[in-house]
Amino acid sequence: MNKFQKISFKTIHDFLAFLPENELQVVEILRKIIFDCIPECKEKISYNVPYYVGNARICFIWPASVPWGNVKDGVAIGFCKGNLLSIGNTYFDIGSSTIVRKKTFLHKKEIDIPLLKSLLYEAVFIDQNK
C-alpha cells in the first residue's frame, strides 16, 4: 500500500474480486480481447491495475473504482505509447499525458471490438519495432 491508495492488489484475482459487477463485465471483455490479440503478453499488476507487457508496457486496464487513475466512471483501456498510434486523438478521451492515450467504456456494448483489436495489433507492432 502507498500514500495515494488505501488498497493494494497482489494478484489479478484480488483485483477482479474487488471490482463492482458493471466494471467487472467490461474488464473481462477487455482482458479477453487483449489476450486474443497478444497471447504472448505478460499480465502484471502495476499501480493496482493490470498492465500488459511485451518488450515494454503495451496497454493497461483502469476501472474507476481503483482510485487516482483519472477515470471518473466506467473502465479505461490505455495505450502506453498511444501517441504513436495512427488513429490520432479523435478516438481517445482527452487527457493530460503527451504519450498515453486511453478510451473509457461505461458499458460493454460500447466496445468497438474490431477497432480495439486493430489498435492492439498496431500497439504490438510499435512495441516490437520502436
N, C-alpha and C positions, 0 to 999 in steps of 0.2 A: 504494500500500500504506500502511496505517496501523499504529499500535502495537497495535491489537486483532486484526488479521488478518494472516496471513502470505501471503494470496492476494489477487489483485486482478483482476477481470474487466473488460475494456474493452468487450466486446460480449456480446450474448445467446449468440452461437455459442460464445464462450470459456466462458461459464457452463455451457451444455448439455454441452460436451465434457468438462467436469470431473466431471460427476455420475456416480455408480455407476449401473448399469443399473436396479436396482429403484427408485431415486429418479427417474431419467430418465423411466421409464414413467408415473409419477404426474404429474410436471411437465408432460409433453407433453399429457396428458389435461386437466389444469387450464388450461394455456395455450389449448387448443382451445375449452374451454367459455367462457373469458373472451373470446376473440376472436369466438365465436359470439354472445355476449350484448352485447359492447361493441366492435363492429368499428371504431369511430372512436377508440378509446383509443390512447394512445401507450405503448409498452413501453420502459421505461428501467431501466438498472442503477443502483441506489442501495443502499448498504450491501452490495454484492456480490450482490444478488438482484434479480430483475425486479419492478418496480413498474408498475402500470397506472394511467395518468393521464388524467383528463378535464379538468374545471376545476381540480381538485386531485387528490391521490392518492386512488384509489378502493380498490385492493387490492394485495396482493403475494403472491409465492410464495416460501417459505423452506424449503429442504431441510435436513435435519440435517447433511449433510456440509459446509455453509457455517457456519463457526464463529461463535460468540457470538450466535446468534439465539434461544436458549432453546428450540430444537427438538431434543429428545434422539434421536428416531427418526422416520423417515418424512419426509413433506413437509407443511408447513403452508400453508394459504391464509389470509391475514389481511385483514381489512376495516379500513381506516384510520379510518373513523367507525362502527365496529361497534356502539358504544354506542347509536347511533340506529336500528339495525335492529329491526324489530318482533318478531323471533323471541326476543328476550331472551337470557339467558345459558345456557339449557338445552342448546343445540346445541354451544356452543363450549367449547374447552379452558379450564380455569381459568388465568388469567394475572394478572400484576401491573398491567397497564395499565387505566386507567379509561376509555379511549377505544377502543383497538384490540381487536378480537376475532379469534381465529384457531381454525381447526379443522385437526387433523393427521390425515393418512391414512397408514397403513403399507403399504397395498396399493391398487391401482387399483380393485379390486372393492368397496372400502368407500365410494367416492364416490357419494353420492346426487345424481345429475345434476339431476333436476327441482328438488330443494330448493336446490342450489347455484345454479342458474340464477335461481330466484326471488330469492335473496339478492343476486345480482349486479344484477338489474334494480332491486331496491329501493335498492341502493347507488348506482346511477347516478341514480335519482330524487333521492336525498339530495344527491348531488354537484351536480346541476343546480338544486336548489331551496333549498339552505341556505347 
